């Protein structure tokens, strides 16, 4: 069983005691990554951009609902709540992008 685990570790690049790391390993013995920070950053920027665009679309739709509520308090309340939730989502997405970008650039 131990030999099977050592063979698996050698094939995956995992460094275990008594095993010479054959993949890309860091000084800590943990397996390395072949994905660069630029690739991760680009993918996350696209994802956060899509989330931000969806939030803006929800804000516009809710604003139109608010305008066309015609004095109906339930309709206006629902539109206001949608705007609040979309703004909160937009703030969270922007904060997440800033945090991720900060950590990727400083690591």
C-alpha positions as MATLAB code, in Angstrom:
seq = 'XXXXXXXXXXXXXXXXXXXXXXXXXXXXXXXXXXXXXXXXXXXXXXXXXXXXXXXXXXXXXXXXXXXXXXXXXXXXXXXXXXXXXXXXXXXXXXXXXXXXXXXXXXX';
ca = [
       0.000    0.000    0.000;
       2.829    2.407    0.880;
       4.530    1.745   -2.450;
       1.253    2.492   -4.245;
       1.000    5.830   -2.408;
       4.632    6.680   -3.214;
       4.023    5.863   -6.877;
       0.906    8.042   -6.891;
       2.850   10.835   -5.191;
       5.659   10.561   -7.717;
       3.187   10.738  -10.616;
       1.335   13.740   -9.224;
       4.354   15.651   -7.965;
       3.408   15.390   -4.283;
       6.380   15.360   -1.953;
       6.087   12.848    0.872;
       8.820   11.853    3.310;
      11.325    9.574    1.641;
      10.152   10.528   -1.848;
      12.080   12.680   -4.287;
       9.652   15.111   -5.863;
       9.510   14.485   -9.594;
       7.004   17.255  -10.390;
       7.167   20.942   -9.681;
       7.482   21.278   -5.907;
       8.030   24.302   -3.747;
      10.446   24.546   -0.826;
       7.628   23.521    1.487;
       7.181   20.175   -0.237;
       3.750   21.122   -1.523;
       2.980   20.547   -5.185;
       3.466   23.543   -7.419;
       1.027   25.015   -9.890;
       1.566   25.421  -13.611;
      -1.053   28.182  -13.834;
       0.366   31.686  -13.657;
      -1.087   34.484  -11.562;
      -1.843   36.385  -14.766;
      -4.102   33.613  -16.027;
      -5.948   33.385  -12.716;
      -6.257   37.152  -12.549;
      -7.647   37.337  -16.106;
     -10.213   34.612  -15.448;
     -11.344   36.227  -12.202;
     -11.576   39.662  -13.817;
     -13.850   38.200  -16.490;
     -16.000   36.481  -13.863;
     -16.260   39.608  -11.690;
     -16.984   41.699  -14.804;
     -19.881   39.421  -15.709;
     -21.212   39.568  -12.138;
     -20.948   43.367  -12.184;
     -22.742   43.590  -15.539;
     -25.567   41.388  -14.255;
     -25.888   43.599  -11.157;
     -26.095   46.736  -13.316;
     -28.757   45.084  -15.502;
     -30.773   44.254  -12.366;
     -30.454   47.868  -11.183;
     -31.717   49.183  -14.531;
     -34.626   46.729  -14.635;
     -35.586   47.526  -11.030;
     -35.390   51.265  -11.769;
     -37.759   50.789  -14.692;
     -40.093   48.796  -12.439;
     -39.957   51.599   -9.883;
     -40.774   54.198  -12.511;
     -43.662   52.165  -13.925;
     -45.065   51.078  -10.544;
     -47.823   53.624  -10.981;
     -48.152   54.405   -7.297;
     -48.541   50.760   -6.294;
     -46.680   50.554   -2.952;
     -45.998   46.808   -3.199;
     -44.498   47.149   -6.659;
     -42.384   50.127   -5.612;
     -41.184   48.305   -2.485;
     -40.171   45.250   -4.516;
     -38.279   47.451   -7.005;
     -36.470   49.323   -4.205;
     -35.455   46.035   -2.565;
     -34.151   44.738   -5.903;
     -32.066   47.880   -6.336;
     -30.643   47.533   -2.823;
     -29.775   43.851   -3.323;
     -28.186   44.538   -6.707;
     -26.092   47.398   -5.302;
     -24.954   45.190   -2.415;
     -24.031   42.452   -4.901;
     -22.129   44.952   -7.034;
     -20.194   46.226   -4.011;
     -19.346   42.650   -2.982;
     -18.166   41.784   -6.507;
     -16.013   44.913   -6.717;
     -14.548   44.279   -3.269;
     -13.810   40.655   -4.122;
     -12.049   41.687   -7.317;
      -9.957   44.251   -5.446;
      -8.992   41.736   -2.750;
      -8.108   38.997   -5.237;
      -6.103   41.384   -7.412;
      -4.251   42.698   -4.359;
      -3.264   39.217   -3.189;
      -2.315   37.945   -6.648;
      -0.094   40.964   -7.289;
       1.592   40.798   -3.877;
       2.261   37.067   -3.645;
];
